[in-house]
Each structure stands twice: as C-alpha cells, then as structure tokens.
Amino acid sequence: MDFTLDKLPVGTKARIAAVLGGGDSITRLMEMGLVTGSFIKIERTSPFGCPIAIRLKGASIAIRLSDARKVVLEALPA
C-alpha cells in the first residue's frame, strides 16, 4: 500500500517509493536525501501540524506539509 509522507504516523518507519512533481522544491528534497529506497521516520510534528520533523539517514530534517505530500512511501512489512 502506497501513501504520502504527510499521512505517516509519528514514530513509524517507511521506505520512499517516489518523489513526485518537478521543479526546484523537488530538487531540494532530493538533495536533502529524500530519494527512492531511503528509509524515513516521522519524529514529531509542530503544534499546528506544519512543519514536520523527519529522521532520514541519521539526520533530523524539518519539511513543510506541502513538500511531504510529494513524497510517496511504501509500508515496511510487519
């Protein structure tokens, strides 16, 4: 089952299946390490829901929800 990063519950890990769209925002996300095959985990959300803090390749990164909606994930087997 595929879903986007903004739907991933806090504390859950998943694998990046694709990064959708084009342009500068997608290039920036991919330069930060959000590439196909990488594992990602939501660490926390802000009180108003945006931005979200993610854990990716040993680093904590904050991204906007609008960018999180462009990252398609696949669930890891239980």
C-alpha angles and dihedrals in degrees: 000000000000124000137158128265094251089064096052111111119237111271096020123120126217140164123249110245099178145342110227131212131019142249135070098321092056092046089052092050092050091048088055089057103265095138133141113285097023120127118235137186131189108233099183146326129231119253091261094042098250128118109028126204115228133186113225128166092341096310132103113228131180117216135175121254090240088061092042089059089063094058113086116203136194120214119245118238113263 
